[in-house]
Amino acid sequence: MKESKKSGSVKRPGDRVFETLSTGSATLITILIAAIGIYLVLSAVPALSRNEGGLLGFFTYTGHWETNNLDAMQFGIPNLLGVTVLISVFALLLAMPIALGIAIFLSNYAPKKLVRPLGYIVDMLAAVPSIVYGLWGWQVLGPFLSNFYTALAGSPLGNIFLFESEGSPSFATGRNIFTGGIVLAVMILPIIAATAREVFVQTPPGQVEAALALGATRWEVVRMTVLPFGLSGYISGAMLGLGRALGETMALYMVVSPAAEFRWSLFDGGSTFATAIASAAAEFNNPISSGAYIAAGLVLFLLTFLVNTIARSLVK
């Protein structure tokens, strides 16, 4: 018994190498994330110290950003945060039900011969470059929806703040948050659908067979066994898609017209954290001026990190 215990505790050279590489990789990722956070903080502090309202102004100032005059800097993130959250949540609300339907169909209804090619087609949406989505939204989707926007603004819904159109970009171009949300929804759709499908197919066969044996229809099986089992995976996939939407840059830079004000209207333009940073790249030759946008990037970094952490906790 003693010899067997000793032999069981001995590690082979291959196991030691694999353990060392795995531990080193995990440590390296942690160090890189911490280094990024430290760099963002150190780069943002000089600009925040020069901000007219200080750290409080950074979270409350809603006016035009002034970062060129280092003696009278004024910048804040409420408008950026509002646009980022609105367009991302709107995209998530559009993508989640469609992704759920795709995941249920591929895991429970589709013929076996069609599951792989249909799943491959959905996954291919994630491989399309962001700039292609941006061109499509700018040149095709926005103008195509112009009549729909006009009708929606003229309907009773036009009196709701979400569809306020006075002062918004022209409906002829459709370069607004509504169009940007649709483009984002298409971009995050494969992430949510793939994650939900992988969880749905892992539903214990015994539960499915028991439901069928009791006379349940296919939809009742899905509702009583598949959905309860895979709900956490579906929600975590939605959170991962939200994380992708929060940081999207090029597509929204092309589709959504920039605007300084934010009114919570889907017909308005605006700038997200990512698009504001990208549009100000010319100012990054000055470390103090760039620090203002790096501070905004720090907020985006923390927001994305928080969303991904929630997604990981839901999986567990």
DRENFIGU-540640 format. One record per atom (N, C-alpha, C): x, y, z. Coordinates in steps of 0.05 Angstrom, whole numbers, plus 5000, padded with zeros to 4 digits. Each point is the difference from the previous one (the first is absolute). Layout:
BEGIN
XYZ...
This chain:
BEGIN
501649765000498450245000501750255000502249995016501750245001501450044974500849794987501350034974498150114979497549915001498150104980499450295004499950095026499650285005502350174990502449905005502350144991500150024970499549784987500050004970497950184989497750025014497850174990500750295003501750085018500750285005502350094982501349824987502250074983499050124974501050234992499250134975502049934978498949944977501649944976501150264989502249994986501250244988498050164983498549854984498050134983497950155015499149885023498150145017501150255012502549995008501350235012500350234979500749924976500350214979497350134994497949834998497350104994499050185023500549915025499150165023501550275000502649994994501650255000499050194979499549904976499150174978497250115006498249845011497350095006500150225021501549955021500250205022501350264989502049974984501350244989498250164982498449854984498150144982497950155016498949875020498050135017501150255014502549975010501350225014500650234981500849934975500750214981497550164992497749864996497550144994499250195022500349915025499350175023501850245002502649964995501950225000499450204978499349904976499450184978497550175006497949885011497650155006500650215022501649925020500750195021501750234988501849934982501750204988498450204983498049904986498350184984498550195019498949895021498650175019501850215013502449925008501950195012500850224980500549924975500750194979497750214996497649904999497750184996499750205023500349905024499850175024502250215000502549924996502350195000499850204978498949934977499850184977497650195004498049915015497650175003500350205023501649945020500250185024500950284993502150054983500850274994497750164987498549884982497850154987497750055020499449815017497950045019500750215020502650025007500850215019499850284987500050024974499750264986497150064992498349805002497250044993498850215018498450184989498950225015498349915023498549784996498449905022501249775015502549934993501349785014498749744994500249815018498849744996497050025000498850175016497150045000499050104974501550194988499250114974500249794978501949825004500349784980497549834998498649985023497549835000497550174997500250264999497650174999499950194976502350074989500150214979498949884974498150144988498649914976500450184976501850205002500450184978502149904980500850184982502049944980502749965013501549804991502649945012502050214990501650115019502150184994502649885012501649894983502549875009502550134989499750184981502450134988501350205018498350165014501050195019500649865027502549955005500749845024499550155026499650264999499550165024497050025006498349924982497150025004498749764987500849765009498849764988497349945012498149924983497349935008499249754985499449795015499149754987498549835020498149854990498449835018498749784983499149795014499149764986497049945000498350165012497249935001498849954972500550174981498949964973501149754987502649955003501249764988498949755013499750015026498949775014497149954992498450224997497249964993499749884972501650104980499849894973501049715000502149955014501149735000498049805012498850075022498149825013497549974983498950224990497549994985500349834975502150054984500349854975500649715005501549945021500749725006497649855011498550125018497649865011497949974978499750204983498149974978500849774981502649984994500949784983499649745014500449995026499649755015497149915000498250205003497149934999499149904973501350104979499349904973501249724995502449955010501549764993499149765017499350055025499549775019497749824991497650104993497949824991500649854975501350134981500749874974502149785006502050075016502149805007498849765015498150055017498649795015498549814980498650124981498649844981501949834983502250124992502049854984501249775016500650055026501249795017498049785004497550065005498049795005499549844974499950134977499649864975502349814994502550105003502349834993500349775020499250045024500549795020497649805003497650084990497749835006498249944976500150174980498149974978501349944973502350114995501349974973500749714995499749914975500949734993503149985003500949775007502949975006501750084977499149964976501650074976500350304997498250155011500050294997501350145024500449875022501050135024502750124995501949844989502750094996500250234980498849984976500250224981498650255009497749985013498650235011501550135022501149845018501750105021502550144990501149894978502450134988499350274988497650024988499250254988499650225022498849925022499650195022502850095011501749805004502750075011501650184981499449984974501550164981499450305003497750065012499450295005502150125018501249845018502050115018502750054986500349884977502550034985500050244981497750124997499950234982501450245013501850144987501450235012498150225008500750155021498350215009499550224979502150054984499850214980497949934979499749744995498049914980497250055011499649945026497550065013499550304999502150165004499750295000499150104972501349904979499250074973497149924994499349775008497249904996498050185014500650065025498150175015499850284990502350114991500150274990498750034972500749824982499250034972497449864994499349805015497649834993497850025021500749925024497949975021498850275007501750215005498950265008498150124980500950034975498150104979497549834997500349735002497849824997497850055021500950075024498150045022498950285002500850184982499250285002497050045000498549854983497150035000498849895026501149795010499149895026500450205022502350135001500550205020498150234998499450094976498150224996497349935010499149754993497349925009499949975031502249895011500149965029500050275015501450204990500150265012497350144998498549944979497450134996497749855015500649785011498049845015499850105028498149895016499850085029502649945015501549804991502549945013502050224998499650184980501950224997499950205023497949985017499850185023501649895024501049754998501649885021502850094997501450045023502750114999501949824984499549744999501849824986499950044970497950134990499750044971499750304994501150175017500150294995501850054976498950144980501550034975500950294994499150195016500750284995503050045005501450104980502950045002501649754996498749794992501549754994501250004972501949824994501049984973497849944980500550074975498049964979499349704998497449954997499149724996500949894973500750174982500849914973502649845002501750075019502549855003499749785021498250045020499649805021502449965018501750205002502449975017499350085029498649825013499150055027500549755018499350035025500449785019498349764993497750044989498249784992501549824980501050124979501549844979502449875012501550155017502349895013499349765017497750015014499249785017499449754983498850044977499449774983502649874990501950174992502649894990501449855023499950125024501349865023498549745006497449994998498549765005500849774982500450074974501049804981502849905007501650185010502849935007500249825025498350045020500149845024498249764999498349984980498249774997501449735001502149964984501349735000501249935027500950205015501249945027497949895018497750135001497849915018498949734991499649974974498849764989501949765004502550034995501949785003500349915029500150205019500249935028497549865010497750104993497549875008499749724988500749974975499749744988501849795013502550085006501949815013498949915027498650175014498949925026497449844996498450074981497549864996500449704992502149954984500549734991501049825022500850125022501049855023497849935020497550064993497849925018500049705004499949905024500149715005497949854984500849814984498149854983497849875017500649925024498049875017497750185006500550265004497850185004498250044976501450014976498550034976498249754994501249775004498649754995497749965019500450085025497949985020497650184993500650244991497950184992498449894976501549894981498749894976498349755008501049855019498549765009497450075014499950235012497650105013498050134981500850014974498250114980500450294993502250115009500550284994500650054971499150224989500750074973502950104998501050044976502750094997500450285014498050184996500250265012499949985031498349825010499949975029502649895011501349824985502649905008502050235002500050174979501850235000499450195024497550055004499250195021500549895028499649745005500349895026502749895007501649934980502649885005502450164989499850064974502350134987500450285010497950165000500350285008500950035030498749865019501050025027502949925003500849794986502749905003502050204988499350124977501950174986499650305004498350085019499550285004502550165008501649895018502450145008502050034977500249804983501750024976499050214981497450014996498850204982500550285010499650045026500550275012503050074999501749815005502950064999500950064972498849874980500650064972499150284993497750085011499050284996501950205012501149945024501950185013502650024984500949774988502450014984499550174975497649974988499250174977499950295008499050065024499950285010502950115003501849835010502850095002501250074973499349844979500950074973498850264990497450045006498650244990501250255013500749985026501050245014502550114988501749824989502650094990500150024970497849964985500150024971500750294991501750024980501050264992499450064971501249864981500050084972497250014988498449795006497349994988498350235010500150065026498450235010501150264991502650024997501350254991498950074972499449804984499050054973497050034999498649875018497049994998498750225015501050085024498750195017501350274997498450204993501050284997500850115028502450125002500850105026498350245009499550025026498450215011501050055029500050265008501050075026497949955022497450044994498049965020498949725000498749935022498849745003497350035013497949894986497250045010498649745004501349774999498849745002498149944977500550134977498349954976501549814981498649804990501249824981500450124972498750234996500350144974502350205000501350045023502250185002502649874991502050164995502749904997501450005027502549954999501550005026502749874997501550005021502649885001500249815023500949764996500649815021502850055011500849865021502750025009502049944978499549784986501949914980500250194976497750094990500050184977501250275007499550105024501150255008503149995002501049785010502949965001501249984973498749854982501049974973500050264985497950175003499850254985502050215010501049965025501950195011502949914998500549814983502849894998502050214992499250214986501850214992501150165023498749995023500950155024501949845017500549764993501649825017503050065000500850204985502950085001500750155026497950095014500450135025499149815022501749925018499249805021497950105019499950265005498050115018497250004986499950094976497549994985499049724996501849824992499249734996499149875026501050105023499249895026497150025005498750214989497150035004498549774987500949924976498749784986500849735012502449995011500949755013498349965026499350225013498249985023497349884993499050094976497549884990500449714994502449944988500649724994500149835025501050125022500149865026497249925009498150194997497249945008498949774983500650014974499049794982501349735008502650015006501449765009498749875025499450175019498749905025497249904994498550144983497349924993499949734986501849974981500249744985500949785019501950065017501049805019497749915019498450195008497749945018498049824986499450074975498049844985501049714996502649974993501149734996500149855026500550145022500149865026497249905007497950164995497349915005499449754983500850014974499649774983501349755010502550025010501449775011498649895025499050185016498649915025497449864993498750084979497549884992500549724990502249964986500749734990500449815023501250095021500549835023497449945015
